[in-house]
Amino acid sequence: AVVSTQSTGTFGERLVADEFQRVIDETQDDTKGVLQSLLHLHLVSYVKDNAAWFLTHSIITPDQSKQLTSKFDELCRVIAADALPLIESFKISDEMLSAPIGRDWVSFNDGDNRGELDGFFDAEHN
């Protein structure tokens, strides 16, 4: 049987979601709520981005499809309150935030940027 790329991607998303949910279930601190919201946002975003496929395979109804954007917007508002602490939790340094790709990733990737390694080895060995 031929399996569509979309079916394979959806199955992969299901595996990721199941594992993420397992981690959330094992979480014992106050991050549990925000992790649940992030998972929900990710899943709504995936269904929203692939709504046509889900509709044509009768996985969601047209009414459910119409609700995706408002649900997505609602979840973004919920997560917005935790946006800065979430970003800070990655402990990304100011140097990394001001890297060329952080300022303007479109123009940074216009040409060969050598994998962002220009100057890295020189700075490391000085």
SVG drawing of the C-alpha trace seen along z (x, -y; Angstrom):
<svg xmlns="http://www.w3.org/2000/svg" viewBox="-19 -43 65 45">
<polyline fill="none" stroke="black" stroke-width="0.4" points="0.0,0.0 1.2,-3.5 1.4,-5.7 1.2,-9.5 3.9,-11.8 1.2,-13.7 0.2,-10.5 3.8,-9.8 4.2,-13.3 1.0,-13.1 2.1,-9.8 5.5,-11.4 3.7,-14.4 1.6,-11.9 4.8,-10.2 6.3,-13.5 3.0,-14.6 2.7,-11.4 6.3,-11.7 5.8,-15.4 2.6,-14.5 4.5,-11.7 7.1,-14.3 4.4,-16.7 2.7,-14.0 5.9,-13.3 6.6,-17.0 6.2,-17.9 6.7,-21.6 4.9,-24.8 6.1,-24.4 3.5,-21.7 0.7,-24.2 2.9,-26.1 4.2,-22.9 0.6,-21.7 -0.2,-25.0 2.8,-24.7 1.9,-21.2 -1.7,-22.3 -0.5,-25.3 1.9,-23.0 -0.9,-20.5 -3.5,-23.2 -0.8,-24.8 -0.1,-21.5 -3.8,-20.8 -4.3,-24.4 -1.4,-24.3 -2.7,-20.9 -6.4,-21.5 -7.1,-20.7 -5.7,-17.2 -7.5,-16.6 -10.8,-17.8 -10.5,-15.7 -9.8,-12.6 -12.8,-13.4 -10.6,-13.7 -12.0,-17.1 -15.3,-18.7 -15.6,-22.0 -16.9,-23.6 -13.8,-22.4 -11.6,-23.7 -13.2,-27.1 -12.4,-27.1 -8.7,-26.5 -7.6,-30.1 -9.5,-31.4 -8.1,-28.5 -4.6,-29.2 -5.0,-32.9 -6.4,-32.1 -3.4,-29.8 -0.9,-32.5 -2.5,-34.9 -2.3,-32.3 1.4,-31.6 2.3,-35.3 2.2,-35.8 5.1,-33.2 7.0,-34.2 9.9,-36.0 10.5,-33.4 10.3,-30.7 12.9,-32.5 15.1,-33.2 15.0,-29.5 17.1,-28.7 19.9,-30.9 20.8,-32.3 23.6,-34.8 23.4,-38.4 26.2,-37.5 24.1,-34.8 21.0,-37.0 23.0,-39.6 24.6,-37.2 24.2,-38.1 21.5,-35.5 19.6,-36.8 19.4,-40.3 18.3,-39.6 18.2,-35.9 16.8,-36.5 19.8,-38.6 22.2,-36.4 21.1,-33.4 21.2,-35.1 24.7,-33.8 27.1,-31.1 27.6,-31.9 29.8,-28.9 27.5,-27.5 28.1,-30.5 31.6,-29.4 33.4,-32.5 35.5,-33.8 34.5,-31.0 37.7,-29.0 39.8,-32.1 38.1,-33.4 38.3,-29.9 42.1,-29.5 43.2,-33.0"/>
</svg>
